[in-house]
Amino acid sequence: MKRIIAFSFIVFNCVFMQAQTYKEWVHKADSCYTAKNYKLSVSYYEKAFKIEKKDNRDLYNAGCSASMARQHKKAFKWLNLSIDNGYENMAHIKIDNDLKPLHSEKEWNKTIDKLQKKLDVIGANYDKVLEKQLAEIYTEDQEIRGEFMNVYRAAKPDKKKIDSIGKIMERKDSINLIKVMKILDERGWLGKNVVGTQGNQTLFLVIQHADLEYQQKYLPMMREAVKNGNANPGNLAYLEDRVALREGKKQIYGSQSSKNKKTGKICIAPMIDPDNVDKRRAEVGLGTMADYAVKLNIDWNLEEYKKELAETEKLENTKP
């Protein structure tokens, strides 16, 4: 599934509700995918695509659901449409566990070749050495997180395995950080015109997964890169929120979730001015909080959130 893993510990349910819009059908499809009801997920994607077929991420995710449902013909159809509509992440498509059932099919190599030819045209003027290095870093970053989440989301999570994979992930993150810091210190925050969309995304992911001191160091650089068109404003929003929370402040864009200490449920971590969060999110290209909450399987109610936030702040202020 095309979900860049940046760790937000979430539990999903397959939600059944009367859907009428494209987004609602996609939300239902995503919920059913995570509940491992792949056939139903495929059927909901089909309903969505009868309305429109524009988002390469949704087409890619639909391909993943179809692959897991062993509906290979549909999977290849949607993956190819995803490529036609802008999908470019070669490193991810190759390591995505959802697509492994397709690897033995002849059509798999044709799909990969199609994507590669597209990337060769787009990346004719890229820095090929750095593009390759960042693709390898991306694979290291995402593969281990995929393993971790597979264990974490198991019906009975194995704590020893979680701890073991967590330590491996920390080592890989440290190595990746050294490589990315060298690139950033020597070349700055390189845009997709130099290292491609995937390479540019990798720079963000490695810093997003780093310790606070490194996030603080490179946050100003990423801010400048966004101004110059060399970084994604939505990615910057995620980094801004993570740094703010780690510094003991409130987040700005509502991108980070946390566990409610009282209820034990996953919720949106404290943010400033909740009334205007959708306006701030729109400014950086992010969807509404209501749409985002659906992906996290969180019931979003602005007034309830403000009430809970006030209660949390009250408890914090009364601590000795």
Buried (B, 14 or more C-beta within 10 A) or exposed (E): BBBBBBBBEBEBEBBEEEBEEBBBBBBBBBBBBBBEBBEBBBBBBBBBBEBEBEBBBBBBBBBBBBBBBEBBEBBBBBBBBBBEBBBBBBBBBEBBBBBEBBEEBEBBEEBBEBBEEBBEEEBEEBBEEBBBBBBEBBBBBBBBBBBBBEBBBEEEEEEEBBEEBEEEBEEBBEEBBEBBBEBBEEEBBBBBBBBBBBBBBBBBBBBBBBEEEBBEBBBEBBBEBBEEEBBBBBBBBBBBBBBBBBEEEBBBBBBBBBEBEEEEEBBBBBBBEBEEBBEBBEEBEBBBBBBBBBBBBBEBEEEEBEEBBEEBEEEEEEEE
